[in-house]
């Protein structure tokens, strides 16, 4: 096999692999790389319709990648809605995502009704991308019971919006938000949390809803 054939096979394999990605930003990036490789391969062997197609596909991917990267830092890209603990849609979402939730929140046992518990749906447009459940632990502490984002949106920053920019927690009288000790794949250090034993904590004094945030 020549290096040209190897290039074509590699580009084709990467293209297929990109379509297997659940995370949409990763899918777009890998797909773009595959399109660039296949553009070069088809130019070498002189298949110009395929060159044109891959150039167009790469351009489309770059357009969406640029838009997604803008949304990562846009506080208005996400909306947070408070719901009752027994809300039918919330319970359906938790059941549908049960196995994935257990990977990252192994101590989570579901949401039951309590005056000290608050549940929120995180949305991107009309799509539900995550759920946050916080319990009033007393002493000015909001204890996170669930912080979950669907796989499609883990390359984005809905968590940063919820904890840093939504202003949701200022009205509860909490001084600090604290995560469970068992949280897996924690991203909290990147958004201003500090270590608190085996957990992460965020001092929320001064964290308020910015102008234009929903």
C-alpha positions in Angstrom: 0.0 0.0 0.0 1.4 3.4 -1.0 1.3 6.4 1.4 -1.4 7.9 -0.8 -3.7 4.9 -0.3 -2.9 5.0 3.5 -3.8 8.7 3.6 -7.2 7.9 1.9 -7.9 5.0 4.3 -7.0 7.1 7.3 -9.1 10.0 6.2 -12.1 7.7 5.6 -11.7 6.0 8.9 -11.5 9.3 10.7 -14.6 10.5 8.9 -16.5 7.4 10.1 -15.1 7.7 13.6 -16.2 11.4 13.8 -19.8 10.4 13.2 -19.7 8.1 16.2 -19.0 11.0 18.6 -21.9 12.0 20.9 -20.3 15.3 21.7 -21.2 17.7 18.9 -18.1 20.0 19.1 -15.8 17.0 19.1 -17.7 15.5 16.1 -17.4 18.8 14.1 -13.6 19.1 14.8 -12.8 15.5 13.9 -15.0 15.7 10.8 -13.2 18.8 9.7 -9.8 17.2 10.0 -11.1 14.2 8.1 -12.5 16.5 5.3 -9.1 18.3 5.0 -7.3 14.9 4.7 -9.7 13.6 2.1 -9.4 16.9 0.2 -5.7 16.4 -0.1 -6.1 12.7 -1.0 -8.7 13.3 -3.7 -6.6 16.2 -5.1 -3.6 13.9 -5.4 -5.6 11.3 -7.3 -7.5 13.9 -9.3 -11.1 13.2 -8.2 -12.2 16.8 -8.3 -15.9 16.4 -7.4 -14.8 14.8 -4.1 -12.3 17.6 -3.6 -15.1 20.2 -4.0 -17.4 18.3 -1.7 -14.9 18.0 1.1 -13.9 21.6 0.9 -17.6 22.6 1.3 -18.1 20.1 4.2 -15.0 21.5 5.9 -16.3 25.1 5.5 -19.7 24.1 6.9 -18.0 22.5 9.9 -15.8 25.5 10.5 -18.9 27.7 10.5 -20.6 25.6 13.2 -17.4 25.3 15.2 -17.0 29.1 15.3 -20.7 29.5 16.4 -20.3 26.8 19.1 -17.1 28.4 20.4 -18.9 31.8 20.6 -21.7 30.1 22.6 -19.3 28.6 25.1 -18.7 32.1 26.5 -22.2 33.5 25.9 -24.2 33.7 29.1 -27.4 34.0 27.0 -26.8 30.6 25.3 -28.4 28.8 28.3 -31.6 29.1 30.3 -32.2 27.7 33.8 -35.8 26.9 34.9 -36.7 25.9 38.5 -39.1 23.0 38.6 -40.9 21.1 41.3 -39.1 17.9 42.5 -42.0 15.7 41.4 -42.3 17.4 38.0 -43.2 14.7 35.5 -40.7 15.9 32.8 -37.9 16.1 35.4 -38.6 12.6 36.6 -38.8 11.3 33.0 -35.4 13.0 32.2 -33.7 11.5 35.3 -35.0 8.1 34.4 -34.0 8.3 30.8 -30.4 9.4 31.8 -30.2 7.2 34.8 -27.2 5.1 33.8 -25.2 8.1 32.6 -26.0 10.1 35.7 -24.7 7.2 37.9 -21.3 7.4 36.2 -20.7 11.0 37.3 -22.9 11.2 40.4 -22.6 7.8 42.0 -24.2 8.8 45.3 -27.4 10.2 43.6 -30.5 8.3 44.5 -33.2 10.3 42.8 -35.1 13.5 43.7 -37.8 13.4 46.4 -40.0 16.3 47.4 -38.7 18.5 50.2 -39.1 22.2 51.1 -35.3 22.3 51.5 -34.5 20.9 48.0 -34.4 22.9 44.7 -34.4 21.4 41.2 -33.4 23.1 38.0 -33.5 22.2 34.3 -30.7 23.7 32.2 -31.8 24.3 28.6 -30.1 25.3 25.3 -32.9 26.6 23.2 -35.7 24.0 23.5 -33.3 21.2 24.4 -32.7 20.0 28.0 -28.9 19.8 28.4 -28.7 19.2 32.2 -30.2 19.1 35.6 -29.0 20.6 38.9 -30.4 19.7 42.3 -29.3 21.6 45.4 -30.4 21.0 49.0 -30.4 23.6 51.8 -27.9 22.0 54.2 -28.2 24.8 56.8 -25.6 27.2 58.0 -25.7 29.1 54.7 -24.6 26.1 52.7 -26.3 24.8 49.5 -25.4 21.1 49.1 -25.3 19.9 45.5 -27.1 16.6 45.1 -26.9 16.4 41.3 -25.0 18.3 38.7 -25.5 16.6 35.3 -24.9 17.6 31.7 -25.8 15.4 28.8 -22.9 14.1 26.7 -23.7 16.2 23.7 -23.0 19.4 25.7 -20.0 18.4 27.8 -17.7 20.4 25.6 -19.7 23.5 26.4 -20.0 25.5 29.7 -23.6 25.1 31.0 -22.1 24.5 34.4 -20.2 27.8 34.4 -23.5 29.6 33.5 -25.4 27.9 36.3 -22.8 28.4 39.1 -21.2 31.7 38.1 -23.7 33.7 35.9 -27.3 32.7 36.5 -27.7 34.3 39.9 -30.0 31.5 40.9 -28.6 31.0 44.4 -28.3 34.5 45.7 -31.9 34.5 46.9 -31.6 31.5 49.1 -29.4 33.1 51.7 -26.5 30.6 51.0 -23.0 31.8 51.4 -21.4 28.7 49.8 -22.3 26.0 47.4 -20.7 22.6 48.1 -20.5 19.5 45.8 -20.7 15.9 46.9 -17.4 14.1 47.8 -18.2 11.4 45.3 -18.5 13.6 42.2 -16.7 12.1 39.2 -15.0 14.1 36.4 -15.3 17.3 38.3 -14.7 20.5 36.2 -15.2 22.9 39.2 -11.6 24.2 39.5 -11.8 25.8 36.1 -14.8 27.9 37.1 -13.7 29.2 40.4 -14.5 26.5 42.9 -12.0 25.7 45.6 -11.1 22.4 47.3 -13.1 21.7 50.5 -11.8 18.3 51.7 -12.8 15.8 49.1 -15.5 18.1 47.7 -15.5 21.5 45.9 -16.9 24.7 47.2 -17.9 28.0 45.7 -18.3 31.2 47.8 -21.3 32.8 46.2 -21.2 36.2 47.8 -21.3 38.7 45.0 -22.2 36.1 42.3 -25.2 37.8 40.8 -27.3 37.6 37.6 -25.5 39.6 34.9 -27.4 42.0 32.7 -29.1 40.1 29.9 -28.9 36.7 31.5 -32.1 34.7 31.6 
